[in-house]
Structures are given as structure tokens and as C-alpha cells.
Amino acid sequence: MITEPTYRRLLDLFDRDQVPYRLMDHPPEGRTVHASELRGHKLSAAAKCMVVTVTRTGATPSHRHVLAVVPGDRRVKLKQVARACGGGRAQFADQDTAEQLGGTVSGTITPFSFHTELAVLADPALFEEPELYFNAARLDRSVAIPAADYLRVAAPQVVTIT
């Protein structure tokens, strides 16, 4: 999967919407705990991103995908994600689906959606930190942005999912 277009879109978004950001180069790492250590910040300041598939049953079964964004020191509660999406069952998307919708390889999915079929849910605990850190659609580069700017630009549905 080519991640450069998503990386470029991310930086273009920051420039267009006047989001101050800092880029950090580091050894390739996609696991939140280890990437946070390399970047030198508290785990709670990491924006951990997971693509979740929510399936609703009934007369007309349907499914949708959401990007669940939580602090790095918390876990996504799938029942909470399902509830936020109108019920049904939620499960982590398979790797191919996550990478296709996220526009980058697993471990580098950003907390922004550039795909029309991927809504963003953000846990309110994410905004307890003044600055958020995440891989910038690359394993070897991360970015830090103000949490308030993330909320403003990403415009996620803020709902408790941890």
C-alpha cells in the first residue's frame, strides 16, 4: 500500500486549515506504546486509531465502518462503538479493509478520515491532553498537533468509546 498520498493529504489539510504541527522522525514503529516512547510523550497523549465495522441486523442488514480514536492508554469498547452507531455488533475491521479505508498501512492510520465511508468517533478522554501525537501515515514519521485543532478540523463525533 502506498502511504505517500495520505501523508501529503494530511499535511495539506494542516496547511489549509492553519493547524500548527510538528513532525518527528524516528525508527519505524506502528505500535502505540513503542511509538510514544520514541516520541517522548505520555501514552495518554497518543491518538490511537482503529477501524471498526458495525453490523446492524434486522429486516435490512447493513454495516458501516468507523474510525475509533482513543487515547493510547485506553482500549476501545466495541459495545460502546456499536451503541454510538445505532446498535448492532461491532468488531475490528480486517487489515485489508482498515488499510483501504485508512489510506495507509496498519500502524500508521491517522485520526482523520479521507474516505467517504469512514466516519470518525473520538473518545472525550482524548481531549484531556493539550497536544495529540500520532503516526503521520508513515511508520518513520509522527506528528503532534493541538488537541483543540484536531477537534476543529476532524470534526469527529465525540462519544465515550473506552
C-alpha positions as CSV (number, residue, x, y, z in Angstrom):
1,M,0.0,0.0,0.0
2,I,1.3,3.4,-0.9
3,T,1.1,5.8,2.0
4,E,2.6,8.9,0.5
5,P,-0.7,10.3,-0.8
6,T,-2.3,10.1,2.6
7,Y,0.8,11.7,4.2
8,R,0.6,14.5,1.7
9,R,-3.1,14.9,2.2
10,L,-2.6,15.2,5.9
11,L,0.0,17.9,5.7
12,D,-2.1,19.7,3.1
13,L,-5.1,19.6,5.4
14,F,-3.0,21.1,8.2
15,D,-1.7,23.9,6.0
16,R,-5.1,24.7,4.5
17,D,-6.8,24.8,7.9
18,Q,-3.9,26.5,9.7
19,V,-3.2,23.7,12.1
20,P,0.2,24.2,13.8
21,Y,2.1,20.9,13.7
22,R,5.5,19.4,14.5
23,L,6.9,16.5,12.5
24,M,9.2,14.0,14.3
25,D,11.3,11.4,12.6
26,H,12.0,8.1,14.4
27,P,12.8,4.5,13.7
28,P,9.9,2.7,12.0
29,E,7.3,1.8,14.6
30,G,3.5,1.3,14.4
31,R,2.7,0.1,17.9
32,T,1.3,3.0,20.0
33,V,3.2,2.1,23.2
34,H,6.6,2.0,21.4
35,A,6.0,4.9,19.1
36,S,5.0,7.0,22.2
37,E,8.3,6.1,23.8
38,L,10.3,7.1,20.7
39,R,8.4,10.4,20.5
40,G,8.9,11.1,24.2
41,H,5.4,11.8,25.5
42,K,2.8,10.2,27.8
43,L,0.9,7.4,26.4
44,S,-2.4,9.2,27.1
45,A,-1.3,11.9,24.6
46,A,-1.2,9.4,21.7
47,A,-4.2,9.3,19.4
48,K,-4.7,5.5,18.8
49,C,-6.8,4.8,15.7
50,M,-8.7,1.6,14.8
51,V,-11.1,0.9,12.0
52,V,-14.2,-0.8,13.3
53,T,-17.0,-2.5,11.4
54,V,-20.5,-2.1,12.8
55,T,-23.2,-4.5,11.6
56,R,-26.8,-4.0,12.2
57,T,-29.2,-6.9,11.8
58,G,-32.9,-6.8,11.1
59,A,-35.1,-6.7,8.0
60,T,-32.4,-4.9,6.1
61,P,-29.0,-5.9,7.4
62,S,-26.4,-3.2,7.0
63,H,-22.9,-2.3,8.0
64,R,-20.7,0.8,8.3
65,H,-17.2,1.5,9.2
66,V,-16.0,4.0,11.7
67,L,-12.6,5.2,12.8
68,A,-12.4,4.9,16.6
69,V,-9.9,7.3,18.1
70,V,-8.9,6.9,21.7
71,P,-6.0,7.9,24.0
72,G,-3.1,5.5,23.7
73,D,-3.5,4.3,27.3
74,R,-7.1,3.2,26.8
75,R,-8.9,0.4,24.9
76,V,-11.8,0.7,22.5
77,K,-15.0,-0.9,23.9
78,L,-16.7,-2.3,20.9
79,K,-20.1,-2.4,22.6
80,Q,-19.8,1.4,23.1
81,V,-18.9,1.8,19.4
82,A,-21.9,-0.2,18.3
83,R,-24.2,1.8,20.6
84,A,-22.9,5.0,19.2
85,C,-23.7,3.8,15.7
86,G,-27.2,2.8,16.5
87,G,-26.8,-0.7,17.9
88,G,-25.8,-4.0,16.4
89,R,-22.5,-5.7,16.6
90,A,-19.0,-4.1,16.3
91,Q,-15.7,-5.7,15.5
92,F,-12.3,-4.6,14.5
93,A,-12.1,-4.4,10.7
94,D,-9.8,-6.9,8.9
95,Q,-6.4,-5.5,8.0
96,D,-7.2,-5.1,4.3
97,T,-10.4,-3.1,5.0
98,A,-8.7,-1.0,7.6
99,E,-5.8,-0.2,5.3
100,Q,-8.0,0.6,2.3
101,L,-10.3,2.9,4.3
102,G,-7.4,4.4,6.3
103,G,-5.4,5.0,3.1
104,T,-2.2,3.7,4.7
105,V,-0.7,0.6,6.3
106,S,-1.8,-0.8,9.7
107,G,0.0,1.0,12.5
108,T,0.0,4.3,10.6
109,I,-3.7,5.1,10.3
110,T,-4.3,8.7,11.2
111,P,-7.2,10.1,13.3
112,F,-8.5,11.8,10.2
113,S,-10.7,10.2,7.6
114,F,-10.1,10.9,3.9
115,H,-12.7,8.3,2.8
116,T,-16.4,8.9,2.5
117,E,-17.3,5.6,4.0
118,L,-15.3,6.1,7.2
119,A,-16.9,8.2,9.9
120,V,-14.7,9.3,12.9
121,L,-15.6,8.7,16.5
122,A,-13.4,10.2,19.2
123,D,-13.4,9.4,22.9
124,P,-13.8,12.6,25.1
125,A,-10.7,11.5,27.1
126,L,-8.6,12.3,24.1
127,F,-9.1,16.0,24.8
128,E,-7.7,15.8,28.3
129,E,-4.3,16.3,26.8
130,P,-3.4,19.7,25.2
131,E,-1.4,18.0,22.3
132,L,-2.0,14.8,20.4
133,Y,0.6,12.6,18.8
134,F,0.2,10.0,16.0
135,N,2.0,8.4,13.1
136,A,1.7,10.7,10.1
137,A,0.6,7.9,7.7
138,R,4.2,6.6,7.9
139,L,6.0,4.3,10.3
140,D,9.0,6.5,10.5
141,R,7.4,9.9,11.0
142,S,4.9,11.2,13.5
143,V,3.2,14.5,14.0
144,A,2.0,16.5,17.0
145,I,-1.0,18.9,16.8
146,P,-3.0,20.8,19.4
147,A,-6.0,18.7,20.6
148,A,-8.3,21.7,20.0
149,D,-7.3,21.9,16.4
150,Y,-7.9,18.2,15.9
151,L,-11.4,18.6,17.3
152,R,-12.0,21.6,15.0
153,V,-10.6,20.1,11.8
154,A,-11.5,16.4,12.1
155,A,-15.0,17.3,13.5
156,P,-15.4,13.8,15.0
157,Q,-18.5,12.6,16.7
158,V,-17.3,12.8,20.4
159,V,-18.7,9.9,22.3
160,T,-17.4,7.6,25.1
161,I,-16.0,4.5,23.5
162,T,-13.5,3.5,26.2
